[in-house]
């Protein structure tokens, strides 16, 4: 899992180096899957909620009951609808690779994510067919 070191500590940058950027970069670099770019202003919570609920490219993901290595994790951040996305990694009992404004890119257990306000994880497996 040395590849994680390429991401850890990178700063969060709104609309450029955000949580979806991390998902796209990891899927491209590790799985050779090119995901579409989704740009949203993280400071506009309504835009974030609408994007994560209705973006056309998110139909390429299937909700699963249990996390799997490299699946997406949508967190609600205290709301009923998702406001943040991370990657689940099947290491050390399960960890979340994600990036957010206060910390930049981190890899942490669920307990740490919850302490930072990321709650109600929902897991999604990629089912799209745009492998390159």
C-alpha positions in Angstrom: 0.0 0.0 0.0 3.0 2.3 -0.5 1.0 4.0 -3.3 -1.1 5.8 -0.6 2.0 7.9 0.3 1.6 9.6 -3.1 -1.6 11.2 -1.9 -1.2 11.7 1.9 -0.6 15.3 2.9 -1.7 16.8 -0.4 -3.7 19.9 0.4 -7.4 20.1 -0.3 -8.2 22.7 -3.0 -11.9 23.5 -3.7 -12.9 22.4 -7.2 -9.4 21.2 -8.1 -7.9 18.8 -5.5 -11.0 17.8 -3.7 -12.7 14.5 -2.7 -13.8 13.6 -6.2 -10.3 14.5 -7.6 -8.9 11.9 -5.2 -11.4 9.3 -6.3 -10.7 10.0 -10.0 -6.9 10.0 -9.5 -6.9 6.8 -7.6 -9.1 4.9 -10.0 -7.1 6.1 -12.9 -3.7 5.3 -11.3 -4.5 2.1 -9.5 -7.3 0.5 -11.6 -6.9 2.0 -15.0 -10.4 3.3 -14.9 -11.0 6.8 -16.2 -13.9 8.4 -14.3 -15.5 11.6 -15.4 -14.6 14.9 -13.9 -17.2 16.3 -11.5 -16.6 19.9 -10.4 -18.7 21.4 -7.6 -18.1 24.3 -5.3 -17.7 22.7 -1.9 -18.6 25.9 -0.2 -22.1 25.7 -1.8 -23.7 22.9 0.2 -26.9 22.9 -2.0 -24.7 22.3 -5.1 -22.9 19.5 -3.3 -26.1 17.9 -2.2 -27.6 18.2 -5.7 -24.5 16.9 -7.4 -24.1 13.8 -5.2 -27.8 13.0 -5.5 -28.4 13.6 -9.2 -25.2 13.7 -11.2 -25.5 11.5 -14.3 -22.2 9.8 -13.9 -23.1 8.5 -10.4 -25.5 6.0 -12.0 -22.4 4.0 -12.8 -22.2 3.0 -9.1 -24.1 0.3 -7.3 -24.8 0.5 -3.5 -23.5 -2.5 -1.6 -24.1 -3.6 2.0 -20.5 -4.2 3.1 -17.4 -2.2 2.1 -15.0 -3.7 -0.5 -11.5 -2.6 -1.2 -11.5 0.6 -3.4 -15.2 1.1 -3.2 -16.7 4.6 -2.8 -17.9 5.7 0.6 -20.5 8.5 0.7 -20.7 10.3 4.0 -23.6 12.4 5.1 -21.7 14.8 7.4 -24.7 15.0 9.7 -27.3 15.4 7.0 -29.5 12.7 5.5 -28.0 13.2 2.0 -24.3 12.6 1.1 -22.0 15.6 1.2 -18.6 13.9 0.9 -17.0 10.9 -0.9 -14.0 8.8 0.1 -12.4 5.5 -0.8 -12.6 2.5 1.4 -9.3 0.5 1.7 -9.3 -3.0 3.0 -6.2 -2.5 5.2 -5.7 -2.4 9.0 -9.3 -3.4 9.6 -10.6 -0.9 7.1 -9.6 2.7 6.4 -10.9 5.7 4.5 -8.7 7.6 2.0 -10.2 11.0 1.6 -9.4 14.7 1.4 -11.1 17.6 3.0 -10.6 21.3 3.8 -9.3 21.1 7.3 -6.9 18.2 6.8 -6.0 17.7 3.2 -5.5 14.0 2.2 -5.6 11.5 5.0 -6.1 7.8 5.5 -8.0 7.1 8.7 -10.2 4.5 10.4 -14.0 5.0 10.6 -13.7 6.2 14.2 -11.5 9.1 13.2 -13.7 10.0 10.2 -16.7 10.1 12.6 -14.9 12.3 15.1 -14.4 14.7 12.2 -18.1 14.8 11.3 -18.2 12.2 8.5 -21.1 9.9 9.5 -23.5 7.4 8.0 -21.2 5.8 5.5 -22.8 4.2 2.4 -20.7 2.0 0.1 -20.7 1.8 -3.7 -19.1 -0.5 -6.2 -18.2 0.7 -9.7 -20.3 -1.0 -12.3 -19.6 1.3 -15.3 -18.0 0.2 -18.5 -15.6 3.0 -19.4 -12.4 1.2 -18.7 -9.5 2.5 -20.7 
